Amino acid sequence: MPKKAKDIQERDAKASQQKILVAAEVVFAEKGFDGARVDEIAKIAQINKAMIYYYFQSKEQLLRALIDKHFNEMAEEKKSLIDSFSEGVPIPSEKISDHMMEMFAKRSSFLRIITIEALKNNDFTTDLFQIIDYAVPHLNSLTEKAGMSPEEVTRLKTNIFYFGFAPILMYFTVGGQWTEYSDMDQKTFRQSFINDYQNSYIRSIKEMLIPDEPK
């Protein structure tokens, strides 16, 4: 096959896979993995059902590909944030907070999917835990600079997951329902959450990891 034709074929294949993953995310988020039907994914993606099985073989592999897609994108976004600062210069904690909020804001559907599947299937629990590694820039270098022991690093990661990530997870997955329940408008809710999150949790992490950063 001529190189140009092969390039076009590969480009078309990637475009088709992307359309399938976008459609799968919509259906998984709405119906759950167990309730999702490949027929519906194919209909939304406007792709033949056989092509989904050609690229992904099974619904399980389709979900795994969706998780990998988001993790790869999150890794690139974290790298871009790190590259925007001079080497050796710590990233201000407020920037880390803003980065996490922006990263998860556009992934509320994905967060819903991976959380539900992690609760049902231990195979996906590790993926949920690994999110903090993709979300927090310079975590390993910061813990080394702070002189933390392996036990202290494990405690810190536990703290970040349960008291840093979990509130953000709840904010982006059920925040809309909370505003309805509490009769709180979205703008007030968002500002209140961000202010409280930065003033309490982010400040405590900053004091633990970057004690010399200006308050």
HUVEN-V787568 format. One record per backbone hydrogen bond with DSSP energy under -1.0 kcal/mol. NH is the residue of the N-H (numbers start at 1). CO is the residue of the C=O. E is the energy in kcal/mol with one decimal. If there is no record, write none. Layout:
nh:NH co:CO e:E
nh:NH co:CO e:E
This chain:
nh:6 co:2 e:-2.4
nh:7 co:3 e:-2.6
nh:8 co:4 e:-2.1
nh:9 co:5 e:-2.2
nh:10 co:6 e:-2.5
nh:11 co:7 e:-2.4
nh:12 co:8 e:-2.5
nh:13 co:9 e:-2.2
nh:14 co:10 e:-2.3
nh:15 co:11 e:-2.1
nh:16 co:12 e:-2.4
nh:17 co:13 e:-2.4
nh:18 co:14 e:-2.3
nh:19 co:15 e:-2.1
nh:20 co:16 e:-2.1
nh:21 co:17 e:-2.4
nh:22 co:18 e:-2.3
nh:23 co:19 e:-2.1
nh:24 co:20 e:-2.7
nh:25 co:21 e:-2.1
nh:26 co:22 e:-1.6
nh:27 co:23 e:-2.2
nh:28 co:24 e:-3.2
nh:29 co:25 e:-2.1
nh:30 co:26 e:-1.6
nh:31 co:27 e:-3.4
nh:32 co:28 e:-1.9
nh:36 co:32 e:-1.2
nh:41 co:37 e:-1.8
nh:42 co:38 e:-2.7
nh:43 co:39 e:-1.9
nh:44 co:40 e:-2.3
nh:45 co:41 e:-2.5
nh:46 co:42 e:-1.0
nh:47 co:42 e:-2.2
nh:51 co:48 e:-1.2
nh:53 co:49 e:-1.5
nh:54 co:50 e:-1.7
nh:55 co:51 e:-2.2
nh:56 co:52 e:-2.8
nh:57 co:53 e:-1.4
nh:58 co:56 e:-2.8
nh:62 co:58 e:-1.6
nh:63 co:59 e:-2.0
nh:64 co:60 e:-2.2
nh:65 co:61 e:-2.4
nh:66 co:62 e:-1.8
nh:67 co:63 e:-2.3
nh:68 co:64 e:-2.5
nh:69 co:65 e:-2.2
nh:70 co:66 e:-2.0
nh:71 co:67 e:-2.5
nh:72 co:68 e:-2.6
nh:73 co:69 e:-2.1
nh:74 co:70 e:-2.7
nh:75 co:71 e:-2.2
nh:76 co:72 e:-1.8
nh:77 co:73 e:-2.3
nh:78 co:74 e:-2.4
nh:79 co:75 e:-2.2
nh:80 co:76 e:-2.2
nh:81 co:77 e:-1.8
nh:82 co:78 e:-2.4
nh:83 co:79 e:-2.8
nh:85 co:82 e:-1.6
nh:89 co:86 e:-2.0
nh:96 co:92 e:-1.7
nh:97 co:93 e:-2.4
nh:98 co:94 e:-2.6
nh:99 co:95 e:-2.6
nh:100 co:96 e:-2.5
nh:101 co:97 e:-2.4
nh:102 co:98 e:-2.6
nh:103 co:99 e:-2.6
nh:104 co:100 e:-2.4
nh:105 co:101 e:-2.0
nh:106 co:102 e:-1.2
nh:107 co:104 e:-1.7
nh:111 co:107 e:-2.8
nh:112 co:108 e:-2.0
nh:113 co:109 e:-2.3
nh:114 co:110 e:-2.8
nh:115 co:111 e:-2.0
nh:116 co:112 e:-2.1
nh:117 co:113 e:-2.4
nh:118 co:114 e:-2.0
nh:119 co:115 e:-1.8
nh:120 co:116 e:-1.1
nh:121 co:117 e:-2.7
nh:124 co:121 e:-1.9
nh:128 co:124 e:-1.6
nh:129 co:125 e:-2.2
nh:130 co:126 e:-2.3
nh:132 co:129 e:-1.1
nh:133 co:130 e:-1.0
nh:134 co:130 e:-1.1
nh:135 co:131 e:-1.7
nh:136 co:132 e:-2.1
nh:139 co:136 e:-1.0
nh:142 co:138 e:-2.7
nh:143 co:139 e:-2.2
nh:144 co:140 e:-2.0
nh:145 co:141 e:-2.4
nh:146 co:142 e:-1.9
nh:147 co:144 e:-1.3
nh:148 co:143 e:-2.4
nh:153 co:149 e:-2.4
nh:154 co:150 e:-2.2
nh:155 co:151 e:-2.1
nh:156 co:152 e:-2.3
nh:157 co:153 e:-2.7
nh:158 co:154 e:-2.1
nh:159 co:155 e:-2.4
nh:160 co:156 e:-2.9
nh:161 co:157 e:-2.5
nh:162 co:158 e:-2.6
nh:163 co:159 e:-2.6
nh:164 co:160 e:-1.2
nh:165 co:160 e:-3.0
nh:166 co:161 e:-2.0
nh:169 co:165 e:-2.8
nh:170 co:166 e:-2.5
nh:171 co:167 e:-2.4
nh:172 co:168 e:-2.4
nh:173 co:169 e:-1.6
nh:174 co:170 e:-2.3
nh:178 co:174 e:-1.9
nh:179 co:175 e:-2.0
nh:180 co:176 e:-1.3
nh:181 co:177 e:-2.5
nh:182 co:178 e:-3.1
nh:184 co:179 e:-2.0
nh:189 co:185 e:-2.4
nh:190 co:186 e:-2.7
nh:191 co:187 e:-2.3
nh:192 co:188 e:-2.6
nh:193 co:189 e:-2.6
nh:194 co:190 e:-2.6
nh:195 co:191 e:-2.4
nh:196 co:192 e:-2.3
nh:197 co:193 e:-2.7
nh:198 co:194 e:-2.5
nh:199 co:195 e:-2.5
nh:200 co:196 e:-1.5
nh:202 co:197 e:-2.2
nh:204 co:200 e:-1.8
nh:205 co:201 e:-2.2
nh:206 co:202 e:-2.4
nh:207 co:203 e:-2.2
nh:208 co:204 e:-1.3
nh:209 co:205 e:-2.6
nh:210 co:206 e:-2.8
nh:213 co:210 e:-1.8
